[in-house]
Each structure stands twice: as structure tokens, then as C-alpha cells.
């Protein structure tokens, strides 16, 4: 039986340790890639935990800038720096695929709950996410949303 997103979050909330005994390979994609691509990562997490971690990262970034959508490469940098994952540079067969857009949609009604899971929090995460957002807008200033004070 497949669990609902709410049930998955409930499982993760009850964990004492996020890691599983098995390392899985995930292929990250994004529905709205201009040129579809898969970026691979090894992670010491179950599929459910990994999906919730990805959602948490995306929601934390949305707190900084709602209109900014994280790229697979950015998510993997966060996973490597804060969640003991390892990027895989060559194409391999992933055990599981995670589309970041679909993952966002699946967990969007549970964002507050996902963001309240203490085991997901990491010191320094907000600062790294700020760098991604600012780096993007430095490279593409025309994409920066107009702030209320700028009107």
C-alpha cells in the first residue's frame, strides 16, 4: 500500500535518526528543465526520507525567495554539505527518481509540518540558500521580482 504525503511526513517526524542502513542512488530531475537532465546522488536515506529532505530544502529556500526554483545541482550541493550525500558525476542506473517539481507539489500542503521536523534542520543552510538565490539574480537581474518598496 502506498502512503500519502501526510503519512510519509508522520513517519519521518517519528524517526530518531534519518539515516537508513542502505545507501540508495537517486536521480534528480525537474519537470521544467529547459533541457531535461538527470543528476545522480548517493544518499544514506530511504526513499520517503529523501523526498522529505528534498521538500524541506525547497521550502526553506522558498522562505527566502518564493519565486526562486532550485535546480538539481543546487539541491545536490545542499545534500552533500548538510546531509552526508555524494554527487555521482557519471550516468548510472538510479534506484529511484525524484522530480523536484513533483516532489514540491506532493508535499506543498505539508510545508509547515515538513519545516518543523527537527532532524531536518541544519546550521548554515539558510546562508547557503541565500547564496544560491543571490547568485541567480546576479546572473539574471531581469528575473528578480519587483519588491514592494521598489514600486
ZANUDREN-943292 format. One line per field, with one value per residue (C-alpha): x, y, z. Coordinates in steps of 0.5 Angstrom, whole numbers, plus 500, padded with zeros to 3 digits. Example, Ala and Ser with C-alpha at 12.3 -4.5 7.8 and 13.67 -1.06 7.14 Angstrom:
2
east: c(525 527)
north: c(491 498)
up: c(516 514)
REM end
This chain:
151
east: c(500 503 503 500 505 502 503 511 512 509 514 520 517 518 525 530 536 534 539 538 543 542 545 541 542 537 536 534 530 526 519 521 528 529 534 532 537 538 543 545 547 548 544 544 536 530 526 521 526 530 524 522 529 529 522 525 531 526 521 527 529 522 522 528 525 518 519 526 526 532 536 538 545 544 540 545 550 546 545 553 554 549 546 552 550 555 554 555 558 557 551 548 542 539 535 530 528 525 523 524 517 513 516 515 507 507 509 506 500 505 510 510 510 516 520 518 522 528 532 532 535 542 546 549 543 540 546 548 541 542 548 544 538 543 548 542 539 546 547 540 538 532 529 529 522 520 520 514 519 521 514)
north: c(500 507 512 519 525 526 519 520 526 523 517 522 526 520 518 518 518 520 515 508 502 502 507 509 512 518 521 528 532 538 538 545 544 547 541 535 532 527 529 523 523 517 518 514 515 511 514 517 521 523 526 530 532 535 538 541 544 547 550 553 556 559 562 567 568 565 566 562 555 551 547 540 542 547 541 536 542 542 535 534 540 538 531 527 525 524 527 522 525 519 517 510 507 510 506 512 518 525 530 537 540 534 533 540 539 533 536 543 542 540 545 548 541 539 545 544 537 538 533 536 543 545 550 554 552 559 562 557 558 566 565 561 566 572 568 567 574 577 573 574 581 581 575 579 580 587 589 593 598 599 601)
up: c(500 498 504 503 504 511 513 510 514 520 519 519 525 529 527 532 526 519 516 514 514 506 501 495 489 487 480 481 475 475 470 468 466 459 457 461 465 471 476 481 488 493 500 506 507 505 499 504 508 502 499 505 506 499 500 507 503 497 503 507 500 499 505 503 496 494 486 486 484 486 481 482 482 488 492 491 494 500 500 500 505 510 509 508 501 495 488 482 476 471 469 472 474 480 485 485 481 485 480 485 482 483 490 492 489 493 500 499 503 509 508 515 518 514 516 523 523 528 525 518 521 519 522 516 511 510 509 503 500 501 496 491 491 490 485 481 481 480 474 471 474 470 473 480 483 484 491 494 496 489 486)
REM end
